[in-house]
Structure formats: C-alpha cells, structure tokens
C-alpha cells in the first residue's frame, strides 16, 4: 500500500471524517528521524532535526480497519497527543498541519487490511536508518 499525502484542508477534513475517533484505539506510536520509503519529499522543514512520528490506529469500524499515519517533521507534539487522538486541524499553503495537540510539516497515511496489533508493529520497519 502506498502512502497518500494530505495536501489541502479538504483532504485533512475528509481523512478526519473517515474515522470514528470515539471508537478508535491508538495501538502504537514511534518517533524517529528515519523517513519511510514513499513519503512526500516536498516538506517545508525548519532546518532542525525533528522526528517523524508514525502512528498505528485500529479504527475498529472503518474499512480497511487499520490506519497508519506519518506526522512528518513534528516540531510540536503534546505528551497527551495520542489520548483521544483527532486529526482535526488546519493545513496551510506550505501543506504544514497544525492540529489540536500536534504540529508537523506534512501528514501522510495509508490504510491497512491487517497489522501486527500485538505490539511493536514499528520495530522491524523503522528502527534502522533505512526505513521501508
């Protein structure tokens, strides 16, 4: 499955509306400087080495069931960002996203039919510098 990027406010609103956030479960999240293959390269970076935060969500009701998010170049993320997580926010002209509890240079996502939801989904994929 390929990464899809959120480039406009309409795309963010559509993605946000496609998940019943009251029912979702954030299974895992992981911050790393590694960039997964297929993520957008046109990112408005700050010049600082900031993490990409990958999030695996069990939507419980959507089809496909799992949603993997890449919050690219996060320069602000609250410690409680993944409690009652939501994607509502604003997308600016440079495609940066400011959410209620996070701010990042881009968002990308992919929907997954299945995922290892028993823990450490990201371990094999993102622990090395050569993320896939």
Helices and strands as residue ranges (DSSP letters): E 4-6, H 9-17, E 25-32, E 52-58, E 66-77, E 89-91, E 97-99, E 102-112, H 123-126
